[in-house]
Amino acid sequence: MNVDAAVNFADGWTGLGATVRNTRGEVILAATWRCSSPDDVEFSEALAIFEGLKMARAVGLHSLVIESDSKNVIDLILGKIKSYKQVGWLVSEIQDMAVAGNCLFKSVPRVCNVAAHMLAKMALLSPDNNVWLEEAPSELSPFLYANSCFVV
């Protein structure tokens, strides 16, 4: 699962995006969420992971590789660093959810997370949360299938 957040401080919104693909690279799930913008970008990135995990669990997916381009948030989840900011409680929730399933967390470069980033940017433009099962919005196709970082 790839996740990302896009924050628009001027408008006060955060867009969250997630894509889940199977081992053949086929989309199982794509989703966007829009919420009021917290003051902390790391919190927004953690919220993308949290919402993505919740959605994956809701459709019965438990064994996941979760990739984010936010190295700090991944390091927080893996316990490599600590935070005493608001993001700490959300990281604890993510860790609890990960224990309940079989989750591996990885930090990836932005170039490997473009599809999730585009979904997060799309979320900023829509007042509705959106979920696509076994497909993705057509605007995302070039980013899903041209992703040079996806290895089968």
N, CA, C and O atoms as a GROMACS GRO file, in nm:
protein
  608
    1MET      N    1   0.085  -0.117   0.000
    1MET     CA    2   0.000   0.000   0.000
    1MET      C    3   0.089   0.123   0.000
    1MET      O    4   0.180   0.134   0.082
    2ASN      N    5   0.064   0.214  -0.092
    2ASN     CA    6   0.133   0.342  -0.095
    2ASN      C    7   0.038   0.449  -0.044
    2ASN      O    8  -0.080   0.451  -0.081
    3VAL      N    9   0.089   0.536   0.042
    3VAL     CA   10   0.007   0.642   0.099
    3VAL      C   11   0.082   0.774   0.094
    3VAL      O   12   0.205   0.778   0.091
    4ASP      N   13   0.005   0.883   0.091
    4ASP     CA   14   0.067   1.015   0.094
    4ASP      C   15  -0.036   1.118   0.140
    4ASP      O   16  -0.157   1.093   0.140
    5ALA      N   17   0.016   1.233   0.179
    5ALA     CA   18  -0.067   1.347   0.217
    5ALA      C   19  -0.022   1.469   0.139
    5ALA      O   20   0.096   1.484   0.107
    6ALA      N   21  -0.116   1.555   0.107
    6ALA     CA   22  -0.087   1.684   0.044
    6ALA      C   23  -0.158   1.790   0.129
    6ALA      O   24  -0.278   1.781   0.152
    7VAL      N   25  -0.084   1.888   0.175
    7VAL     CA   26  -0.139   1.988   0.265
    7VAL      C   27  -0.148   2.123   0.194
    7VAL      O   28  -0.052   2.169   0.132
    8ASN      N   29  -0.266   2.184   0.204
    8ASN     CA   30  -0.286   2.319   0.152
    8ASN      C   31  -0.316   2.409   0.273
    8ASN      O   32  -0.431   2.425   0.313
    9PHE      N   33  -0.210   2.468   0.328
    9PHE     CA   34  -0.226   2.551   0.448
    9PHE      C   35  -0.312   2.674   0.420
    9PHE      O   36  -0.385   2.720   0.508
   10ALA      N   37  -0.303   2.728   0.298
   10ALA     CA   38  -0.378   2.849   0.265
   10ALA      C   39  -0.529   2.826   0.273
   10ALA      O   40  -0.603   2.912   0.322
   11ASP      N   41  -0.574   2.710   0.225
   11ASP     CA   42  -0.717   2.679   0.228
   11ASP      C   43  -0.758   2.602   0.353
   11ASP      O   44  -0.877   2.588   0.381
   12GLY      N   45  -0.659   2.551   0.427
   12GLY     CA   46  -0.690   2.478   0.550
   12GLY      C   47  -0.731   2.333   0.530
   12GLY      O   48  -0.800   2.276   0.615
   13TRP      N   49  -0.691   2.272   0.418
   13TRP     CA   50  -0.728   2.134   0.390
   13TRP      C   51  -0.606   2.046   0.372
   13TRP      O   52  -0.499   2.090   0.329
   14THR      N   53  -0.625   1.919   0.408
   14THR     CA   54  -0.526   1.815   0.381
   14THR      C   55  -0.593   1.709   0.296
   14THR      O   56  -0.705   1.666   0.324
   15GLY      N   57  -0.525   1.666   0.191
   15GLY     CA   58  -0.572   1.555   0.109
   15GLY      C   59  -0.489   1.432   0.140
   15GLY      O   60  -0.366   1.439   0.153
   16LEU      N   61  -0.556   1.320   0.151
   16LEU     CA   62  -0.490   1.192   0.180
   16LEU      C   63  -0.519   1.096   0.064
   16LEU      O   64  -0.630   1.095   0.011
   17GLY      N   65  -0.420   1.018   0.027
   17GLY     CA   66  -0.441   0.920  -0.080
   17GLY      C   67  -0.375   0.788  -0.047
   17GLY      O   68  -0.272   0.783   0.020
   18ALA      N   69  -0.436   0.680  -0.096
   18ALA     CA   70  -0.380   0.546  -0.076
   18ALA      C   71  -0.411   0.459  -0.197
   18ALA      O   72  -0.519   0.465  -0.255
   19THR      N   73  -0.313   0.378  -0.235
   19THR     CA   74  -0.334   0.276  -0.337
   19THR      C   75  -0.284   0.143  -0.281
   19THR      O   76  -0.182   0.137  -0.214
   20VAL      N   77  -0.359   0.038  -0.311
   20VAL     CA   78  -0.318  -0.097  -0.274
   20VAL      C   79  -0.315  -0.178  -0.402
   20VAL      O   80  -0.412  -0.182  -0.477
   21ARG      N   81  -0.201  -0.245  -0.425
   21ARG     CA   82  -0.187  -0.330  -0.543
   21ARG      C   83  -0.149  -0.471  -0.500
   21ARG      O   84  -0.091  -0.491  -0.393
   22ASN      N   85  -0.182  -0.567  -0.583
   22ASN     CA   86  -0.142  -0.705  -0.556
   22ASN      C   87  -0.001  -0.728  -0.610
   22ASN      O   88   0.062  -0.634  -0.659
   23THR      N   89   0.048  -0.848  -0.601
   23THR     CA   90   0.185  -0.878  -0.642
   23THR      C   91   0.206  -0.867  -0.793
   23THR      O   92   0.320  -0.862  -0.839
   24ARG      N   93   0.096  -0.862  -0.871
   24ARG     CA   94   0.106  -0.843  -1.015
   24ARG      C   95   0.097  -0.695  -1.052
   24ARG      O   96   0.102  -0.661  -1.171
   25GLY      N   97   0.082  -0.607  -0.954
   25GLY     CA   98   0.074  -0.464  -0.979
   25GLY      C   99  -0.066  -0.415  -1.010
   25GLY      O  100  -0.085  -0.298  -1.042
   26GLU      N  101  -0.165  -0.503  -0.999
   26GLU     CA  102  -0.303  -0.465  -1.027
   26GLU      C  103  -0.364  -0.395  -0.906
   26GLU      O  104  -0.340  -0.435  -0.792
   27VAL      N  105  -0.441  -0.292  -0.931
   27VAL     CA  106  -0.502  -0.215  -0.823
   27VAL      C  107  -0.613  -0.297  -0.756
   27VAL      O  108  -0.703  -0.348  -0.822
   28ILE      N  109  -0.602  -0.307  -0.625
   28ILE     CA  110  -0.706  -0.370  -0.544
   28ILE      C  111  -0.796  -0.261  -0.486
   28ILE      O  112  -0.918  -0.278  -0.474
   29LEU      N  113  -0.734  -0.149  -0.451
   29LEU     CA  114  -0.805  -0.043  -0.382
   29LEU      C  115  -0.733   0.089  -0.406
   29LEU      O  116  -0.610   0.094  -0.406
   30ALA      N  117  -0.810   0.193  -0.427
   30ALA     CA  118  -0.757   0.330  -0.429
   30ALA      C  119  -0.856   0.414  -0.351
   30ALA      O  120  -0.977   0.392  -0.358
   31ALA      N  121  -0.805   0.512  -0.276
   31ALA     CA  122  -0.895   0.592  -0.193
   31ALA      C  123  -0.839   0.732  -0.171
   31ALA      O  124  -0.718   0.753  -0.171
   32THR      N  125  -0.930   0.827  -0.152
   32THR     CA  126  -0.893   0.963  -0.117
   32THR      C  127  -0.980   1.010   0.000
   32THR      O  128  -1.095   0.969   0.014
   33TRP      N  129  -0.921   1.094   0.081
   33TRP     CA  130  -0.991   1.157   0.193
   33TRP      C  131  -0.948   1.302   0.199
   33TRP      O  132  -0.834   1.335   0.168
   34ARG      N  133  -1.040   1.390   0.239
   34ARG     CA  134  -1.004   1.529   0.263
   34ARG      C  135  -1.048   1.563   0.405
   34ARG      O  136  -1.158   1.528   0.448
   35CYS      N  137  -0.960   1.632   0.478
   35CYS     CA  138  -0.990   1.670   0.615
   35CYS      C  139  -0.930   1.807   0.643
   35CYS      O  140  -0.847   1.858   0.567
   36SER      N  141  -0.974   1.867   0.753
   36SER     CA  142  -0.916   1.996   0.788
   36SER      C  143  -0.769   1.976   0.819
   36SER      O  144  -0.728   1.872   0.871
   37SER      N  145  -0.691   2.076   0.785
   37SER     CA  146  -0.546   2.064   0.789
   37SER      C  147  -0.491   2.085   0.930
   37SER      O  148  -0.511   2.190   0.990
   38PRO      N  149  -0.421   1.983   0.983
   38PRO     CA  150  -0.350   2.006   1.109
   38PRO      C  151  -0.227   2.093   1.083
   38PRO      O  152  -0.186   2.110   0.969
   39ASP      N  153  -0.170   2.146   1.187
   39ASP     CA  154  -0.052   2.230   1.172
   39ASP      C  155   0.076   2.150   1.150
   39ASP      O  156   0.182   2.209   1.125
   40ASP      N  157   0.069   2.020   1.157
   40ASP     CA  158   0.186   1.933   1.155
   40ASP      C  159   0.181   1.843   1.032
   40ASP      O  160   0.092   1.759   1.021
   41VAL      N  161   0.276   1.859   0.940
   41VAL     CA  162   0.280   1.778   0.818
   41VAL      C  163   0.300   1.631   0.853
   41VAL      O  164   0.241   1.544   0.789
   42GLU      N  165   0.383   1.601   0.953
   42GLU     CA  166   0.404   1.461   0.992
   42GLU      C  167   0.273   1.398   1.039
   42GLU      O  168   0.248   1.281   1.012
   43PHE      N  169   0.190   1.475   1.108
   43PHE     CA  170   0.060   1.422   1.150
   43PHE      C  171  -0.023   1.387   1.027
   43PHE      O  172  -0.088   1.283   1.024
   44SER      N  173  -0.022   1.473   0.925
   44SER     CA  174  -0.097   1.446   0.802
   44SER      C  175  -0.046   1.320   0.734
   44SER      O  176  -0.126   1.239   0.687
   45GLU      N  177   0.085   1.303   0.728
   45GLU     CA  178   0.143   1.183   0.667
   45GLU      C  179   0.104   1.057   0.746
   45GLU      O  180   0.072   0.954   0.687
   46ALA      N  181   0.107   1.067   0.878
   46ALA     CA  182   0.066   0.954   0.963
   46ALA      C  183  -0.083   0.926   0.945
   46ALA      O  184  -0.125   0.810   0.946
   47LEU      N  185  -0.162   1.031   0.930
   47LEU     CA  186  -0.306   1.015   0.910
   47LEU      C  187  -0.334   0.941   0.779
   47LEU      O  188  -0.429   0.862   0.772
   48ALA      N  189  -0.255   0.965   0.676
   48ALA     CA  190  -0.270   0.892   0.550
   48ALA      C  191  -0.246   0.742   0.572
   48ALA      O  192  -0.320   0.659   0.518
   49ILE      N  193  -0.146   0.709   0.649
   49ILE     CA  194  -0.119   0.567   0.680
   49ILE      C  195  -0.234   0.508   0.760
   49ILE      O  196  -0.282   0.399   0.730
   50PHE      N  197  -0.279   0.581   0.861
   50PHE     CA  198  -0.389   0.535   0.946
   50PHE      C  199  -0.516   0.509   0.865
   50PHE      O  200  -0.577   0.403   0.876
   51GLU      N  201  -0.556   0.607   0.783
   51GLU     CA  202  -0.677   0.592   0.703
   51GLU      C  203  -0.662   0.480   0.600
   51GLU      O  204  -0.755   0.403   0.576
   52GLY      N  205  -0.544   0.470   0.540
   52GLY     CA  206  -0.519   0.361   0.446
   52GLY      C  207  -0.529   0.225   0.511
   52GLY      O  208  -0.588   0.132   0.454
   53LEU      N  209  -0.472   0.211   0.630
   53LEU     CA  210  -0.482   0.085   0.704
   53LEU      C  211  -0.627   0.052   0.738
   53LEU      O  212  -0.670  -0.063   0.723
   54LYS      N  213  -0.702   0.151   0.785
   54LYS     CA  214  -0.843   0.129   0.818
   54LYS      C  215  -0.920   0.080   0.696
   54LYS      O  216  -0.999  -0.014   0.705
   55MET      N  217  -0.897   0.145   0.582
   55MET     CA  218  -0.967   0.106   0.460
   55MET      C  219  -0.927  -0.035   0.416
   55MET      O  220  -1.012  -0.115   0.379
   56ALA      N  221  -0.798  -0.065   0.420
   56ALA     CA  222  -0.752  -0.199   0.383
   56ALA      C  223  -0.815  -0.306   0.473
   56ALA      O  224  -0.859  -0.410   0.424
   57ARG      N  225  -0.820  -0.278   0.602
   57ARG     CA  226  -0.882  -0.373   0.696
   57ARG      C  227  -1.031  -0.391   0.665
   57ARG      O  228  -1.084  -0.501   0.674
   58ALA      N  229  -1.096  -0.282   0.629
   58ALA     CA  230  -1.240  -0.286   0.602
   58ALA      C  231  -1.273  -0.377   0.484
   58ALA      O  232  -1.383  -0.433   0.477
   59VAL      N  233  -1.180  -0.391   0.390
   59VAL     CA  234  -1.204  -0.479   0.275
   59VAL      C  235  -1.133  -0.614   0.291
   59VAL      O  236  -1.124  -0.691   0.196
   60GLY      N  237  -1.084  -0.641   0.412
   60GLY     CA  238  -1.028  -0.773   0.443
   60GLY      C  239  -0.881  -0.792   0.414
   60GLY      O  240  -0.833  -0.905   0.410
   61LEU      N  241  -0.808  -0.683   0.392
   61LEU     CA  242  -0.664  -0.694   0.367
   61LEU      C  243  -0.588  -0.674   0.497
   61LEU      O  244  -0.605  -0.573   0.565
   62HIS      N  245  -0.504  -0.770   0.532
   62HIS     CA  246  -0.432  -0.762   0.660
   62HIS      C  247  -0.281  -0.769   0.642
   62HIS      O  248  -0.208  -0.707   0.720
   63SER      N  249  -0.234  -0.842   0.544
   63SER     CA  250  -0.091  -0.854   0.520
   63SER      C  251  -0.051  -0.750   0.416
   63SER      O  252  -0.084  -0.763   0.298
   64LEU      N  253   0.021  -0.646   0.462
   64LEU     CA  254   0.050  -0.533   0.374
   64LEU      C  255   0.194  -0.487   0.387
   64LEU      O  256   0.254  -0.493   0.494
   65VAL      N  257   0.248  -0.440   0.277
   65VAL     CA  258   0.371  -0.361   0.278
   65VAL      C  259   0.324  -0.217   0.261
   65VAL      O  260   0.262  -0.183   0.160
   66ILE      N  261   0.352  -0.133   0.359
   66ILE     CA  262   0.305   0.005   0.359
   66ILE      C  263   0.423   0.095   0.328
   66ILE      O  264   0.523   0.097   0.400
   67GLU      N  265   0.409   0.171   0.219
   67GLU     CA  266   0.517   0.258   0.174
   67GLU      C  267   0.472   0.404   0.180
   67GLU      O  268   0.362   0.439   0.139
   68SER      N  269   0.562   0.487   0.234
   68SER     CA  270   0.538   0.630   0.245
   68SER      C  271   0.667   0.703   0.211
   68SER      O  272   0.776   0.652   0.234
   69ASP      N  273   0.654   0.824   0.157
   69ASP     CA  274   0.774   0.903   0.131
   69ASP      C  275   0.810   0.992   0.250
   69ASP      O  276   0.898   1.077   0.240
   70SER      N  277   0.742   0.971   0.363
   70SER     CA  278   0.775   1.044   0.485
   70SER      C  279   0.863   0.956   0.575
   70SER      O  280   0.814   0.878   0.656
   71LYS      N  281   0.994   0.971   0.558
   71LYS     CA  282   1.089   0.890   0.634
   71LYS      C  283   1.070   0.907   0.783
   71LYS      O  284   1.078   0.809   0.857
   72ASN      N  285   1.046   1.029   0.830
   72ASN     CA  286   1.029   1.052   0.974
   72ASN      C  287   0.911   0.973   1.030
   72ASN      O  288   0.921   0.914   1.137
   73VAL      N  289   0.800   0.973   0.958
   73VAL     CA  290   0.682   0.900   1.007
   73VAL      C  291   0.710   0.751   1.009
   73VAL      O  292   0.673   0.683   1.105
   74ILE      N  293   0.774   0.698   0.906
   74ILE     CA  294   0.808   0.555   0.905
   74ILE      C  295   0.903   0.524   1.021
   74ILE      O  296   0.886   0.423   1.089
   75ASP      N  297   1.001   0.610   1.043
   75ASP     CA  298   1.093   0.589   1.156
   75ASP      C  299   1.021   0.596   1.290
   75ASP      O  300   1.055   0.522   1.382
   76LEU      N  301   0.921   0.683   1.302
   76LEU     CA  302   0.840   0.689   1.425
   76LEU      C  303   0.765   0.557   1.445
   76LEU      O  304   0.764   0.502   1.555
   77ILE      N  305   0.704   0.507   1.339
   77ILE     CA  306   0.627   0.381   1.348
   77ILE      C  307   0.718   0.265   1.383
   77ILE      O  308   0.680   0.178   1.462
   78LEU      N  309   0.838   0.263   1.326
   78LEU     CA  310   0.933   0.155   1.352
   78LEU      C  311   1.006   0.171   1.486
   78LEU      O  312   1.083   0.084   1.525
   79GLY      N  313   0.981   0.282   1.555
   79GLY     CA  314   1.043   0.306   1.686
   79GLY      C  315   1.187   0.350   1.678
   79GLY      O  316   1.258   0.345   1.778
   80LYS      N  317   1.232   0.393   1.560
   80LYS     CA  318   1.370   0.439   1.545
   80LYS      C  319   1.390   0.578   1.605
   80LYS      O  320   1.499   0.612   1.649
   81ILE      N  321   1.282   0.656   1.606
   81ILE     CA  322   1.285   0.789   1.669
   81ILE      C  323   1.158   0.806   1.751
   81ILE      O  324   1.062   0.731   1.734
   82LYS      N  325   1.157   0.904   1.837
   82LYS     CA  326   1.040   0.932   1.922
   82LYS      C  327   0.990   1.072   1.894
   82LYS      O  328   1.065   1.159   1.849
   83SER      N  329   0.863   1.093   1.922
   83SER     CA  330   0.804   1.225   1.910
   83SER      C  331   0.713   1.249   2.029
   83SER      O  332   0.641   1.160   2.073
   84TYR      N  333   0.717   1.369   2.080
   84TYR     CA  334   0.629   1.406   2.189
   84TYR      C  335   0.521   1.502   2.141
   84TYR      O  336   0.450   1.564   2.221
   85LYS      N  337   0.509   1.513   2.009
   85LYS     CA  338   0.405   1.596   1.950
   85LYS      C  339   0.277   1.514   1.934
   85LYS      O  340   0.273   1.396   1.970
   86GLN      N  341   0.175   1.578   1.881
   86GLN     CA  342   0.044   1.516   1.861
   86GLN      C  343   0.052   1.387   1.779
   86GLN      O  344  -0.028   1.296   1.799
   87VAL      N  345   0.148   1.379   1.688
   87VAL     CA  346   0.158   1.262   1.601
   87VAL      C  347   0.185   1.134   1.680
   87VAL      O  348   0.156   1.025   1.631
   88GLY      N  349   0.239   1.147   1.800
   88GLY     CA  350   0.273   1.030   1.881
   88GLY      C  351   0.157   0.936   1.908
   88GLY      O  352   0.172   0.814   1.896
   89TRP      N  353   0.040   0.991   1.943
   89TRP     CA  354  -0.074   0.903   1.972
   89TRP      C  355  -0.124   0.834   1.845
   89TRP      O  356  -0.169   0.720   1.850
   90LEU      N  357  -0.116   0.903   1.731
   90LEU     CA  358  -0.159   0.842   1.605
   90LEU      C  359  -0.063   0.730   1.564
   90LEU      O  360  -0.106   0.627   1.514
   91VAL      N  361   0.065   0.751   1.587
   91VAL     CA  362   0.164   0.647   1.559
   91VAL      C  363   0.135   0.524   1.645
   91VAL      O  364   0.146   0.411   1.597
   92SER      N  365   0.098   0.545   1.771
   92SER     CA  366   0.062   0.432   1.859
   92SER      C  367  -0.056   0.353   1.804
   92SER      O  368  -0.057   0.230   1.808
   93GLU      N  369  -0.156   0.424   1.751
   93GLU     CA  370  -0.272   0.357   1.690
   93GLU      C  371  -0.229   0.275   1.568
   93GLU      O  372  -0.275   0.162   1.550
   94ILE      N  373  -0.142   0.332   1.486
   94ILE     CA  374  -0.093   0.261   1.368
   94ILE      C  375  -0.016   0.136   1.410
   94ILE      O  376  -0.033   0.030   1.351
   95GLN      N  377   0.068   0.149   1.511
   95GLN     CA  378   0.145   0.034   1.560
   95GLN      C  379   0.052  -0.076   1.610
   95GLN      O  380   0.076  -0.193   1.584
   96ASP      N  381  -0.055  -0.038   1.682
   96ASP     CA  382  -0.152  -0.137   1.729
   96ASP      C  383  -0.220  -0.208   1.612
   96ASP      O  384  -0.239  -0.330   1.615
   97MET      N  385  -0.257  -0.132   1.509
   97MET     CA  386  -0.320  -0.192   1.392
   97MET      C  387  -0.224  -0.285   1.320
   97MET      O  388  -0.264  -0.390   1.269
   98ALA      N  389  -0.097  -0.248   1.314
   98ALA     CA  390   0.004  -0.328   1.246
   98ALA      C  391   0.028  -0.461   1.317
   98ALA      O  392   0.051  -0.564   1.253
   99VAL      N  393   0.022  -0.459   1.450
   99VAL     CA  394   0.040  -0.581   1.528
   99VAL      C  395  -0.074  -0.679   1.501
   99VAL      O  396  -0.054  -0.800   1.499
  100ALA      N  397  -0.195  -0.624   1.479
  100ALA     CA  398  -0.311  -0.708   1.453
  100ALA      C  399  -0.303  -0.776   1.315
  100ALA      O  400  -0.374  -0.873   1.291
  101GLY      N  401  -0.220  -0.726   1.228
  101GLY     CA  402  -0.202  -0.785   1.095
  101GLY      C  403  -0.055  -0.815   1.073
  101GLY      O  404   0.025  -0.818   1.166
  102ASN      N  405  -0.022  -0.837   0.949
  102ASN     CA  406   0.116  -0.863   0.913
  102ASN      C  407   0.161  -0.747   0.824
  102ASN      O  408   0.148  -0.754   0.702
  103CYS      N  409   0.213  -0.642   0.886
  103CYS     CA  410   0.248  -0.520   0.812
  103CYS      C  411   0.398  -0.493   0.816
  103CYS      O  412   0.463  -0.510   0.919
  104LEU      N  413   0.449  -0.452   0.704
  104LEU     CA  414   0.588  -0.410   0.691
  104LEU      C  415   0.585  -0.265   0.645
  104LEU      O  416   0.516  -0.232   0.548
  105PHE      N  417   0.659  -0.178   0.712
  105PHE     CA  418   0.661  -0.036   0.679
  105PHE      C  419   0.793  -0.001   0.611
  105PHE      O  420   0.900  -0.040   0.657
  106LYS      N  421   0.783   0.074   0.499
  106LYS     CA  422   0.903   0.112   0.424
  106LYS      C  423   0.896   0.258   0.386
  106LYS      O  424   0.791   0.310   0.348
  107SER      N  425   1.009   0.324   0.397
  107SER     CA  426   1.023   0.461   0.347
  107SER      C  427   1.072   0.451   0.203
  107SER      O  428   1.168   0.380   0.174
  108VAL      N  429   1.005   0.524   0.114
  108VAL     CA  430   1.042   0.521  -0.028
  108VAL      C  431   1.058   0.665  -0.078
  108VAL      O  432   1.000   0.757  -0.022
  109PRO      N  433   1.137   0.684  -0.184
  109PRO     CA  434   1.148   0.818  -0.242
  109PRO      C  435   1.015   0.861  -0.306
  109PRO      O  436   0.934   0.776  -0.342
  110ARG      N  437   0.994   0.991  -0.318
  110ARG     CA  438   0.869   1.043  -0.378
  110ARG      C  439   0.844   0.984  -0.516
  110ARG      O  440   0.729   0.957  -0.551
  111VAL      N  441   0.949   0.964  -0.594
  111VAL     CA  442   0.933   0.910  -0.729
  111VAL      C  443   0.868   0.771  -0.727
  111VAL      O  444   0.807   0.730  -0.825
  112CYS      N  445   0.879   0.701  -0.616
  112CYS     CA  446   0.818   0.569  -0.601
  112CYS      C  447   0.679   0.577  -0.538
  112CYS      O  448   0.615   0.475  -0.515
  113ASN      N  449   0.633   0.698  -0.510
  113ASN     CA  450   0.506   0.716  -0.440
  113ASN      C  451   0.416   0.815  -0.515
  113ASN      O  452   0.326   0.875  -0.456
  114VAL      N  453   0.439   0.830  -0.643
  114VAL     CA  454   0.369   0.932  -0.721
  114VAL      C  455   0.218   0.906  -0.727
  114VAL      O  456   0.140   1.000  -0.717
  115ALA      N  457   0.177   0.781  -0.742
  115ALA     CA  458   0.033   0.752  -0.753
  115ALA      C  459  -0.040   0.796  -0.626
  115ALA      O  460  -0.146   0.858  -0.634
  116ALA      N  461   0.014   0.764  -0.510
  116ALA     CA  462  -0.050   0.805  -0.384
  116ALA      C  463  -0.048   0.957  -0.370
  116ALA      O  464  -0.143   1.016  -0.319
  117HIS      N  465   0.061   1.020  -0.414
  117HIS     CA  466   0.070   1.166  -0.408
  117HIS      C  467  -0.036   1.230  -0.497
  117HIS      O  468  -0.099   1.329  -0.458
  118MET      N  469  -0.056   1.175  -0.616
  118MET     CA  470  -0.158   1.230  -0.706
  118MET      C  471  -0.298   1.212  -0.646
  118MET      O  472  -0.382   1.301  -0.661
  119LEU      N  473  -0.323   1.101  -0.581
  119LEU     CA  474  -0.452   1.082  -0.513
  119LEU      C  475  -0.471   1.185  -0.402
  119LEU      O  476  -0.580   1.240  -0.386
  120ALA      N  477  -0.365   1.211  -0.326
  120ALA     CA  478  -0.374   1.310  -0.219
  120ALA      C  479  -0.405   1.448  -0.276
  120ALA      O  480  -0.484   1.522  -0.218
  121LYS      N  481  -0.343   1.482  -0.388
  121LYS     CA  482  -0.371   1.610  -0.452
  121LYS      C  483  -0.514   1.615  -0.506
  121LYS      O  484  -0.579   1.719  -0.500
  122MET      N  485  -0.563   1.503  -0.560
  122MET     CA  486  -0.702   1.495  -0.605
  122MET      C  487  -0.798   1.516  -0.489
  122MET      O  488  -0.903   1.579  -0.505
  123ALA      N  489  -0.763   1.464  -0.373
  123ALA     CA  490  -0.850   1.476  -0.255
  123ALA      C  491  -0.870   1.622  -0.215
  123ALA      O  492  -0.976   1.658  -0.164
  124LEU      N  493  -0.769   1.704  -0.238
  124LEU     CA  494  -0.782   1.846  -0.205
  124LEU      C  495  -0.892   1.914  -0.286
  124LEU      O  496  -0.948   2.015  -0.243
  125LEU      N  497  -0.924   1.858  -0.402
  125LEU     CA  498  -1.022   1.918  -0.492
  125LEU      C  499  -1.163   1.866  -0.473
  125LEU      O  500  -1.257   1.920  -0.532
  126SER      N  501  -1.180   1.763  -0.392
  126SER     CA  502  -1.311   1.701  -0.376
  126SER      C  503  -1.357   1.706  -0.230
  126SER      O  504  -1.281   1.668  -0.140
  127PRO      N  505  -1.478   1.753  -0.206
  127PRO     CA  506  -1.528   1.754  -0.068
  127PRO      C  507  -1.565   1.614  -0.018
  127PRO      O  508  -1.587   1.595   0.102
  128ASP      N  509  -1.571   1.518  -0.109
  128ASP     CA  510  -1.613   1.382  -0.073
  128ASP      C  511  -1.493   1.289  -0.059
  128ASP      O  512  -1.392   1.306  -0.127
  129ASN      N  513  -1.506   1.191   0.029
  129ASN     CA  514  -1.412   1.081   0.034
  129ASN      C  515  -1.449   0.987  -0.080
  129ASN      O  516  -1.567   0.968  -0.109
  130ASN      N  517  -1.348   0.929  -0.144
  130ASN     CA  518  -1.374   0.841  -0.258
  130ASN      C  519  -1.300   0.710  -0.241
  130ASN      O  520  -1.187   0.708  -0.192
  131VAL      N  521  -1.364   0.601  -0.283
  131VAL     CA  522  -1.302   0.468  -0.279
  131VAL      C  523  -1.329   0.400  -0.412
  131VAL      O  524  -1.442   0.399  -0.462
  132TRP      N  525  -1.224   0.342  -0.468
  132TRP     CA  526  -1.236   0.264  -0.590
  132TRP      C  527  -1.188   0.123  -0.556
  132TRP      O  528  -1.077   0.106  -0.506
  133LEU      N  529  -1.270   0.022  -0.582
  133LEU     CA  530  -1.233  -0.118  -0.559
  133LEU      C  531  -1.197  -0.183  -0.692
  133LEU      O  532  -1.272  -0.173  -0.789
  134GLU      N  533  -1.083  -0.250  -0.695
  134GLU     CA  534  -1.031  -0.322  -0.812
  134GLU      C  535  -1.015  -0.231  -0.933
  134GLU      O  536  -1.017  -0.277  -1.047
  135GLU      N  537  -0.998  -0.102  -0.908
  135GLU     CA  538  -0.971  -0.007  -1.014
  135GLU      C  539  -0.917   0.120  -0.950
  135GLU      O  540  -0.911   0.133  -0.827
  136ALA      N  541  -0.878   0.212  -1.034
  136ALA     CA  542  -0.833   0.342  -0.986
  136ALA      C  543  -0.892   0.446  -1.080
  136ALA      O  544  -0.932   0.413  -1.192
  137PRO      N  545  -0.898   0.571  -1.038
  137PRO     CA  546  -0.948   0.674  -1.130
  137PRO      C  547  -0.860   0.679  -1.254
  137PRO      O  548  -0.738   0.661  -1.246
  138SER      N  549  -0.921   0.704  -1.368
  138SER     CA  550  -0.847   0.700  -1.495
  138SER      C  551  -0.730   0.798  -1.497
  138SER      O  552  -0.629   0.772  -1.562
  139GLU      N  553  -0.742   0.911  -1.427
  139GLU     CA  554  -0.634   1.009  -1.423
  139GLU      C  555  -0.507   0.952  -1.360
  139GLU      O  556  -0.398   1.005  -1.380
  140LEU      N  557  -0.521   0.846  -1.286
  140LEU     CA  558  -0.409   0.787  -1.214
  140LEU      C  559  -0.331   0.684  -1.296
  140LEU      O  560  -0.217   0.650  -1.261
  141SER      N  561  -0.391   0.633  -1.403
  141SER     CA  562  -0.330   0.524  -1.480
  141SER      C  563  -0.184   0.548  -1.519
  141SER      O  564  -0.102   0.458  -1.499
  142PRO      N  565  -0.148   0.664  -1.573
  142PRO     CA  566  -0.007   0.682  -1.612
  142PRO      C  567   0.088   0.671  -1.493
  142PRO      O  568   0.204   0.631  -1.510
  143PHE      N  569   0.042   0.707  -1.376
  143PHE     CA  570   0.129   0.705  -1.258
  143PHE      C  571   0.137   0.567  -1.196
  143PHE      O  572   0.238   0.532  -1.135
  144LEU      N  573   0.032   0.488  -1.211
  144LEU     CA  574   0.033   0.353  -1.156
  144LEU      C  575   0.121   0.260  -1.238
  144LEU      O  576   0.200   0.183  -1.182
  145TYR      N  577   0.108   0.267  -1.367
  145TYR     CA  578   0.171   0.166  -1.451
  145TYR      C  579   0.306   0.210  -1.506
  145TYR      O  580   0.377   0.130  -1.566
  146ALA      N  581   0.341   0.334  -1.487
  146ALA     CA  582   0.473   0.382  -1.529
  146ALA      C  583   0.566   0.393  -1.410
  146ALA      O  584   0.675   0.448  -1.421
  147ASN      N  585   0.523   0.342  -1.295
  147ASN     CA  586   0.601   0.354  -1.173
  147ASN      C  587   0.721   0.260  -1.179
  147ASN      O  588   0.706   0.138  -1.166
  148SER      N  589   0.838   0.315  -1.200
  148SER     CA  590   0.960   0.235  -1.217
  148SER      C  591   1.005   0.168  -1.087
  148SER      O  592   1.092   0.082  -1.090
  149CYS      N  593   0.945   0.206  -0.976
  149CYS     CA  594   0.988   0.150  -0.847
  149CYS      C  595   0.911   0.024  -0.811
  149CYS      O  596   0.949  -0.047  -0.718
  150PHE      N  597   0.803  -0.005  -0.883
  150PHE     CA  598   0.724  -0.123  -0.850
  150PHE      C  599   0.791  -0.248  -0.904
  150PHE      O  600   0.812  -0.262  -1.024
  151VAL      N  601   0.824  -0.336  -0.814
  151VAL     CA  602   0.894  -0.459  -0.851
  151VAL      C  603   0.805  -0.577  -0.818
  151VAL      O  604   0.755  -0.587  -0.706
  152VAL      N  605   0.784  -0.665  -0.913
  152VAL     CA  606   0.701  -0.784  -0.892
  152VAL      C  607   0.787  -0.895  -0.837
  152VAL      O  608   0.737  -1.004  -0.811
   0.00000   0.00000   0.00000
